Amino acid sequence: MSEENPVTADLPDSPFHTTGTDHVTIWGSNEEDTVAFYRDLLGMRLVLRQPNLDDPSQTHLFFDTGDGRIVTFFVSDDRQSNRGGQRGGVGSVHHLCFSVAPEEFGEMVQAIEDDGRNYNIFDRGIFYSLYTHDNNGLVIELSTDKYDIPDDRRAEVLAKTQEIREADGADYAKDEHLAEALEALGLDATAHDLPDAASGVGGVE
């Protein structure tokens, strides 16, 4: 890993700064299957439907992911869903991650099971995640925070966690690094009650 790009909560010295993610747009299959997964299973509101302004033969669906941030899909009724998985490669999307309230994690797991989908659950050290696939084989991560972290302090907490991880000589950020960061920043964050799970770190120890 490069030491030339320090991890920090400070804003970079760039010509301007983005203010957040407005939306992500995905090439989708058809409207029926897309709505069935993102609205009916994940619980996202379908808030806008209109032609794809660059190609009116397609429909553009807008879903509210839960906090006003939007994920959109170009769909067409002549395209079939493909749950066989996506090809990787430079420029490809590896996965999309959406947040879930910790108190609803159990209900989410049951809903994924009831829908007949395969999944894996991992304790990723600084967060907790379920991985599954959408109707087109795109990897979908559904994550929940292990601690009640204020949104406006998240970057600061993660940067402090990185600092503590490096000082500890650990290969990745673990729960104890996050807990120490919260304490160092004076944040009285409540730990959520989540079940034990494998780390799923793929050999990084």
Beta strands, then each sheet from edge to edge (+ up, - down):
strand 1: 23-27
strand 2: 45-52
strand 3: 55-64
strand 4: 70-75
strand 5: 95-99
strand 6: 120-123
strand 7: 127-133
strand 8: 139-145
sheet 1: 1+ 4+ 3- 2+
sheet 2: 5+ 8+ 7- 6+
end
